[in-house]
Amino acid sequence: MLGVNGQILMHFAALAGLAWPEYLQAMRDGLAKHGPVRAGVYAETGYEDVAVHTARLKQHESGMEV
């Protein structure tokens, strides 16, 4: 599911003539070439994956912080 920013980016990608997977790859290529955005709304946060996120939520809920 995409939030409003994701929906806007999908429209921007189409306007730029890129399919969504191509746009995502261009973003990955930009990160590899220029490094991560370090501040602001688009800062790269290092999200690991759904399983890791779910495990951390369960730890938080059980009071076992990491």
HUZI-V104526 format. One line per field, one symbol per residue. ss: DSSP state (2 for helix, 1 for strand, 0 for the rest). phi: phi as a letter, one per 30 degrees, with the letter a starting at -180 (. if undefined). psi: psi as a letter, one per 20 degrees, with the letter a starting at -180 (. if undefined). Layout:
# HUZI-V104526
ss: ???
phi: ???
psi: ???
This chain:
# HUZI-V104526
ss: 000222222222222000022222222222222200000000000000022222222222200000
phi: .cdeddddddddedddicdedddddddddddddciddcajdcddciedldddddddddddddicdc
psi: pqagghgghghggghikpqghgghhhgghgghgirqpirahjppikpgrgggggghgggghijmq.
